[in-house]
Amino acid sequence: MNDSSNSYTPPKVWVWQKPNGGQFASINRPVAGPTHEKALPVGRHPLQLYSLATPNGVKVTVLLEELLSAGHSGAEYDAWAVRISDGDQFGSGFVDVNPNSKIPALLDQGGEQPIRVFESGAILLYLADKFRAFIPGDTAGRTECLNWLFWQMGSAPYLGGGFGHFYAYAPSKMEYPIDRFAMEAKRQLDVLDRRLANSAYLAGDDYTIADIAVWPWYGALALGQLYDAAEFLQVDSYVNLQRWAKQIATRPAVQRGRMVNRTWGEPAEQLWERHEASDFDSKTQDKVVAATGSTG
Ligand SMILES: N[C@@H](CCC(=O)N[C@@H](CS)C(=O)NCC(=O)O)C(=O)O
């Protein structure tokens, strides 16, 4: 095995040596808490979302767009872009909403006291319960939905922090971690493929927050949109997963949700901030660029 990590002997006490290379190294640090004072912007809707269009962020904007499509007008929201590569997640206002300094974070200011919600799974569950939508009402159905929701929360770190990190982002390619996490990623793809052989959606016959949580990670991977790893992981061989991934990709709310807080890629697929449904037509970012001179 050509693995250079075999030569590393850990010291008695770990010491932070920055920079340690690799994409995102500049924002990683071994302590929590804010690095600077910065209040969060607040819009006029009860739901204030602070996020970015990464897979974890997209889960929430897809659900909000699905809720609005289904006629839940109370799901109108302001979505503010948190540029994690610039360290926005370490501003004091953001840390007040999410002490874990990661997007997405939601503030519901519609009640007597504002409610903060962090962790994408908690946000999906909060919104599904609030609007009684995209989650089954019966105990057995709700439990199966939560089984897959929590499966995603526990599994995706092996895909993103494990496979994706070592395959796509680490400063050098090392066989041991790539091999270990490719095996786990393929096992997870097979878990989904087998489930979707017997079921239209993850929780049963209906599209739920379980699908909304899993799709931005495993759907994107299956469709060749994550880590440039489609061939390496032979994603086409998971035919039931392919069927499900393609079907969900055609939903208009999914297509809108993917655009919200997206600050990279094709300009036509970006909507940096979202405050009204009409923002999808009027290209809010054009106004933001004009006002700030920022290019994202
Ligand atoms: N378990 C969390 C993970 C959130 C997460 O990892 N967010 C990333 C972007 S996808 C982030 O904000 N990273 C910034 C950082 O680590 O400083 C969730 O599902 O909400």
The ligand as a Gaussian input file, in Angstrom:
#p B3LYP/6-31G(d) Opt

LIG

0 1
 N      -24.493000      18.432000      11.066000
 C      -24.567000      19.766000      10.544000
 C      -23.436000      19.976000       9.578000
 C      -23.420000      21.383000       9.045000
 C      -22.131000      21.664000       8.283000
 O      -21.183000      20.870000       8.307000
 N      -22.096000      22.823000       7.622000
 C      -20.913000      23.203000       6.877000
 C      -21.261000      23.492000       5.433000
 S      -22.002000      22.087000       4.674000
 C      -20.332000      24.475000       7.484000
 O      -21.049000      25.374000       7.864000
 N      -18.999000      24.557000       7.568000
 C      -18.331000      25.724000       8.067000
 C      -17.254000      25.378000       9.061000
 O      -17.046000      24.181000       9.319000
 O      -16.641000      26.317000       9.598000
 C      -25.923000      19.979000       9.869000
 O      -26.418000      19.035000       9.269000
 O      -26.488000      21.088000       9.972000

